[in-house]
Amino acid sequence: MPPPSVSPAIFLMGPTASGKTALAVALVERFPLEIISVDSALVYRGMNIGTAKPDAATLARAPHHLLDIRDPDQTYSAAAFREDALRLMADIVARGKVPFLVGGTMLYFRALLQGLDDLPRADADVRRQLDAEAAARGWPALHAELARIDPVTAARLAPNDSQRIGRALEIYRLTGRPMASLLARAQAELPYRLLQLALVPSDRAVLHERIAARFDTMLAAGFVDEVERLRRRYALTPDLPSMRAVGYRQAWAYLDGEIDLTQLREQGIAATRQLAKRQLTWLRSWPDAVVLDCLAADVEVQAAAAAARHLGRMG
């Protein structure tokens, strides 16, 4: 563990709809924190409604780094995030502030903590073979195969998450080792004194209600129109990481006439719940996390007290 003289940093992790942004803004207004977004969808320009991207008023109160840094027809990886985050953390410390990493993309948090150097580069031949197998058998069958050889990774992925299932199987076929074990071996401790806050709901049903209400708010705010505009502006395909984000792939299917509006709502909410379940699976096994009930009336007080202790002063 880094000595007390090492600069502090804070993580705020949690599932979708757990109130991360509101809590982060409250803490920024009490402590000398600067937010780095840890969200694989918020990096994309124009994807505002479906990602619940902080609005202009929120960003005026608490600016966020790593928003709107890619067009939706581009890609962004965990390795790119780690490089960007490390650079930003150093810049923030140089300004006399504390890096505050906020989001729900747990793979990005893990990449930052552990590094990704032990993972092999993509192999076009192996990937073509996997794509052919998926076309013949379906991604759920490949997910089942992954569950047999790498249950830790499989438990965190949806059966149709083709990008991540394919990558995990590719790694296994190239190395003969599960991705989870390679990542566990790749410990690369950050040169920061970390406080890791994890927002976990005491009642999953309440989180589900929040997810449904937020999805309805997105639809009312013009989410489908947003996706339609993106499709007109960019050369998008449904396989791009941006359009595979929760909600966006269901809106794509709706615009293609594959599902109706009722199905869009039902499938979008179901997919968001599955995302939250995967995020909570990560958090349950996350080492060194200080768990806070995101539904508690005093969650802000608890988080502020933890931050004050970590930073060595009261806000």
Sequence and secondary structure as in RCSB ss.txt:
>XXXX:A:sequence
MPPPSVSPAIFLMGPTASGKTALAVALVERFPLEIISVDSALVYRGMNIGTAKPDAATLARAPHHLLDIRDPDQT
YSAAAFREDALRLMADIVARGKVPFLVGGTMLYFRALLQGLDDLPRADADVRRQLDAEAAARGWPALHAELARID
PVTAARLAPNDSQRIGRALEIYRLTGRPMASLLARAQAELPYRLLQLALVPSDRAVLHERIAARFDTMLAAGFVD
EVERLRRRYALTPDLPSMRAVGYRQAWAYLDGEIDLTQLREQGIAATRQLAKRQLTWLRSWPDAVVLDCLAADVE
VQAAAAAARHLGRMG
>XXXX:A:secstr
   TTS EEEEEE  TTS HHHHHHHHHTTSSEEEEEE TTTTBTT  TTTT   HHHHHHS EESSS B TTS 
  HHHHHHHHHHHHHHHHHTT EEEEEES HHHHHHHHH STTS    HHHHHHHHHHHHHH HHHHHHHHHHH 
HHHHTTS TT HHHHHHHHHHHHHHSS HHHHHHHT    SSEEEEEEEE S HHHHHHHHHHHHHHHHHTTHHH
HHHHHHHHS   TTSTGGGSTTHHHHHHHHTTSS HHHHHHHHHHHHHHHHHHHHHHHHT TTEEEEETT TTHH
HHHHHHHHHHHTS  
